[in-house]
Amino acid sequence: MSRFFFHLRKSGRRLIDAEGLVLADEAAARKEATAAAQDFYDLVRDEVADGWKDSALEVCDERGRCVFLIGFAAAVRLNTRPAEAPQRARPPELARLHAEFCRVHSETEFTVMRGHMLMDRAHYECKMLYSIRLAVQENRSRAQETLARSRQQSQSGGAVISL
């Protein structure tokens, strides 16, 4: 049994799940996340559905590593199927190919979201490095000014204290 955290991601921001859920494994966490994404879409469908289509539910393990993402766009697609339409039995090969396609699609969504997260992180790190660079430049100019004043005092015969 492991604890999984379901963070909400929207427009580069993240709403943190501080409690999480104790679930058996990643498959159980994926099932829970899919149901949660569908329920959330049902909740906001009429009001802000279009604004949430690019958002996702980020599922992390106990160590804070992102295990997978479930996009609300996927929940939209799942919920827009007609409920009355009878499900035709798929040939086994087609069912296998469909499952493989869904897996690849989910992995692709995860990769794209992970890329966005890494780009956001790189942007943040660049800003931090730039602010550190400015601080170093200011300290350097202060040190040069102090050194220049010190040299000027020693050349002008400033008082020397000897012990």
Order of alpha helices (4+ residues) and beta strands (2+ residues): beta-beta-beta-alpha-beta-beta-alpha-alpha
